[in-house]
Amino acid sequence: MDVPSETFELNGRIGFVVYVQSLKQVKALRRYANLYYVSKREKYAFLYTDLDGHEEILEQVSALPFVEAVVRSERPFVAETYESKQK
């Protein structure tokens, strides 16, 4: 079996929370990013999108009339490796 010699590269992802006025409009968010989770009690949706071009998507989603607030995840921008203390 021949394996293609092409390399596969993963794109970075970023998540963001969108607070909505009503849950009826949550389906409309699917056209902007991948819908991951919806909280019925607190009326928010968690979405994922590619790291490239996420600023435009955040602006588009926050401009929708039924969106109250958008909170971006800071995980891609925080260092995940820590240096050990030298004593």
C-alpha positions as CSV (number, residue, x, y, z in Angstrom):
1,M,0.0,0.0,0.0
2,D,1.4,3.3,-1.1
3,V,1.2,6.2,1.4
4,P,1.1,9.7,-0.2
5,S,4.1,11.8,0.5
6,E,2.1,14.9,1.2
7,T,2.4,16.3,4.7
8,F,-0.6,17.1,6.7
9,E,-0.5,20.2,8.8
10,L,-3.1,21.0,11.5
11,N,-4.5,24.5,11.7
12,G,-4.8,26.2,15.1
13,R,-8.3,26.6,16.5
14,I,-9.8,29.1,18.8
15,G,-13.0,29.0,20.8
16,F,-15.4,31.7,21.8
17,V,-18.5,32.1,23.8
18,V,-21.5,33.9,22.4
19,Y,-24.3,35.0,24.7
20,V,-27.6,35.3,22.9
21,Q,-31.0,36.8,23.8
22,S,-33.0,33.7,22.8
23,L,-32.0,30.2,21.9
24,K,-34.0,30.3,18.7
25,Q,-31.2,32.1,16.9
26,V,-28.5,29.7,17.9
27,K,-28.9,27.8,14.6
28,A,-27.9,30.9,12.7
29,L,-24.4,30.8,14.4
30,R,-23.6,27.6,12.5
31,R,-22.8,29.5,9.4
32,Y,-19.9,31.4,11.1
33,A,-18.2,28.6,13.1
34,N,-18.5,25.1,14.4
35,L,-21.1,24.9,17.1
36,Y,-19.7,22.9,20.0
37,Y,-22.1,23.4,23.0
38,V,-25.3,25.3,23.8
39,S,-26.3,26.1,27.4
40,K,-30.1,26.4,27.6
41,R,-30.1,27.7,31.2
42,E,-27.5,30.5,30.7
43,K,-28.3,31.2,27.0
44,Y,-24.8,30.9,25.5
45,A,-23.2,28.9,22.7
46,F,-19.6,27.8,22.5
47,L,-18.1,27.9,19.0
48,Y,-14.8,26.9,17.4
49,T,-13.2,28.3,14.4
50,D,-9.7,28.4,12.7
51,L,-7.2,30.7,14.2
52,D,-6.5,32.3,10.8
53,G,-9.1,35.0,10.2
54,H,-10.9,34.6,13.5
55,E,-11.0,38.4,14.1
56,E,-13.4,38.9,11.1
57,I,-15.7,36.1,12.3
58,L,-15.8,37.6,15.8
59,E,-16.7,41.0,14.4
60,Q,-19.5,39.5,12.2
61,V,-20.9,37.5,15.1
62,S,-20.9,40.4,17.5
63,A,-22.7,42.6,15.0
64,L,-25.7,40.2,14.8
65,P,-28.8,41.7,16.4
66,F,-29.5,38.8,18.8
67,V,-26.0,38.6,20.2
68,E,-25.5,40.2,23.6
69,A,-21.8,39.6,24.1
70,V,-18.8,37.6,22.6
71,V,-16.0,36.4,24.8
72,R,-12.8,35.0,23.1
73,S,-10.8,32.2,24.6
74,E,-7.2,33.2,25.5
75,R,-5.8,29.6,25.5
76,P,-4.0,29.9,22.1
77,F,-2.2,33.0,23.3
78,V,-1.0,31.6,26.7
79,A,2.2,29.7,27.0
80,E,1.6,26.1,27.9
81,T,5.1,25.2,28.8
82,Y,6.7,26.3,32.1
83,E,10.4,26.6,33.0
84,S,11.4,24.8,36.1
85,K,12.8,26.9,39.0
86,Q,16.5,26.8,39.4
87,K,17.6,26.9,43.1
